[in-house]
Amino acid sequence: LVNLAVNARDAMPSGGTLTIDTANVRIDEETATAKPGLHAGRFVHLRVSDSGTGMYPEVASRAFEPFFTTKAKGEGSGLGLATVYGIVTQAGGHVEIVSTVDVGTTVSALLPAIEGAVPVVEEVPASGELLGGETILVVEDESAMRELTHRILTRNGYQVISAASGPEALELTATFRDEIHLLLTDVVMPQLLGREVAERICRQRPDVRVLYMSGYAYPVLAQNGTLAPGLALITKPFSERVLLSKVREVLDASPSDRPA
């Protein structure tokens, strides 16, 4: 929903109307057959509409493609709608775009409905072997995600320094006098990709370990060389325990186990 709202905001640079509505619907066999990957049954219909600039048909037809974007380099990665498509289809749903130039765009998603309440999974406190005292540089352009990651790591014993961008991370690395044991960086960021940040920092500090984090599945990131095979990756959103486990795994790996 956040990705859809951000796209709508970008489509309405001078303002406009953003409408979000939901409904419970039942899809019959005939309708399901016309929508690839969909099956008959009960669904929640989520629709996000804007009164923005709209898209030409040739652009709308490619809007869900990873890395396809009409923005200038550094202004957008083209992964937002690709992520929406991946989440919806992996959940057994269907998503489509209807857009008219100078009128606006509507993104419609069908998500399978479930019966009853979703059980709450209680987070198990981290055990002693997941705690640490090393210094970690967190690079994340989304402030909420950066602050959450910072809190998780600091309350489990780590020393954390944070950067909101690749250039800021490079500046911190150049001026930070103590050892940095781990670079925990987002993969897709404006200005510098996580891979570029890691390469530059590793030239300055060859012993630093690197752990990437991303909201996009690895095959999407590998498609255009955004992330090379074999590198350590944690997928967002992640739980506290999953993050701490992956951090310890990367920090405790022997030199022979580390990606080249």
Secondary structure, 3 states (H helix, E strand, C coil): CHHHHHHHHHHCCCCCCEEEEEEEEEECHHHHHCCCCCCCEEEEEEEEEECCCCCCHHHHCCCCCCCCCCCCCCCCCCCHHHHHHHHHHHCCCEEEEEEECCCEEEEEEEEECCCCCCCCCCCCCCCHHHCCCCEEEEECCCHHHHHHHHHHHHCCCCEEEEECCHHHHHHHHHHCCCCCCEEEEECCCCCCCHHHHHHHHHHHCCCCEEEEEECCCHHHHHHCCCCCCCCCEEECCCCHHHHHHHHHHHHHCCHHHCCC
